[in-house]
């Protein structure tokens, strides 16, 4: 699905980094997206969007990215 979206669509290199750092890197590498930091396991909408990246972290404050962020 993500291949239909323009720009970079996946950031496996950010797993293990801090969530808000990852969000800033994502938005700088693909200005068409908004990176949203959320707790891993939080409910999210099921719609696919080329302008959104969920950044899943293990805890709220200074959380570490636990899953590859990708467009969707």
Secondary structure per residue as TSV (DSSP state, phi and psi in degrees):
chain	resnum	aa	ss	phi	psi
A	1	X	-	360.0	-44.3
A	2	X	G	-65.5	-17.6
A	3	X	G	-65.5	-17.8
A	4	X	G	-83.0	-7.1
A	5	X	S	-95.4	140.3
A	6	X	S	-75.6	152.7
A	7	X	S	82.2	-175.5
A	8	X	-	-66.0	138.7
A	9	X	-	-124.1	-4.7
A	10	X	E	-147.8	143.2
A	11	X	E	-133.3	67.8
A	12	X	G	-64.2	-25.4
A	13	X	G	-68.3	-10.8
A	14	X	G	-93.5	-6.4
A	15	X	T	-62.6	129.4
A	16	X	T	97.2	-6.5
A	17	X	S	-96.2	170.3
A	18	X	B	-71.4	142.8
A	19	X	H	-57.3	-46.8
A	20	X	H	-73.1	-29.1
A	21	X	H	-64.8	-47.0
A	22	X	H	-58.2	-43.6
A	23	X	H	-60.4	-40.8
A	24	X	H	-68.5	-37.5
A	25	X	H	-64.6	-46.4
A	26	X	H	-58.1	-49.3
A	27	X	H	-67.8	-27.8
A	28	X	H	-77.9	-31.5
A	29	X	H	-83.1	-23.2
A	30	X	-	-141.9	90.5
A	31	X	T	-63.9	-7.8
A	32	X	T	-81.2	-9.1
A	33	X	-	-113.3	156.9
A	34	X	E	-112.5	121.1
A	35	X	E	-89.8	128.2
A	36	X	E	-117.3	117.2
A	37	X	E	-83.3	125.6
A	38	X	E	-137.5	158.3
A	39	X	E	-70.2	136.6
A	40	X	T	-58.1	132.4
A	41	X	T	93.9	-7.4
A	42	X	-	-67.6	144.2
A	43	X	-	-69.8	140.9
A	44	X	-	-134.0	162.7
A	45	X	-	-69.5	152.5
A	46	X	-	-90.3	-4.2
A	47	X	-	-71.6	144.4
A	48	X	-	-93.7	127.2
A	49	X	-	-134.8	132.6
A	50	X	T	-74.1	-9.9
A	51	X	T	-107.4	17.3
A	52	X	E	-135.9	141.8
A	53	X	E	-132.7	123.0
A	54	X	E	-84.0	128.4
A	55	X	E	-109.9	102.5
A	56	X	E	-88.9	124.9
A	57	X	E	-119.7	161.7
A	58	X	S	-84.5	-16.6
A	59	X	S	-156.6	162.2
A	60	X	S	-64.8	-56.4
A	61	X	T	-90.1	124.4
A	62	X	T	57.2	35.2
A	63	X	-	-64.3	151.6
A	64	X	B	-101.3	135.6
A	65	X	B	-64.1	126.8
A	66	X	-	-113.7	-4.6
A	67	X	S	-144.9	145.3
A	68	X	-	-58.7	118.2
A	69	X	E	-68.4	135.1
A	70	X	E	-149.0	156.4
A	71	X	B	-60.6	143.0
A	72	X	-	155.7	360.0
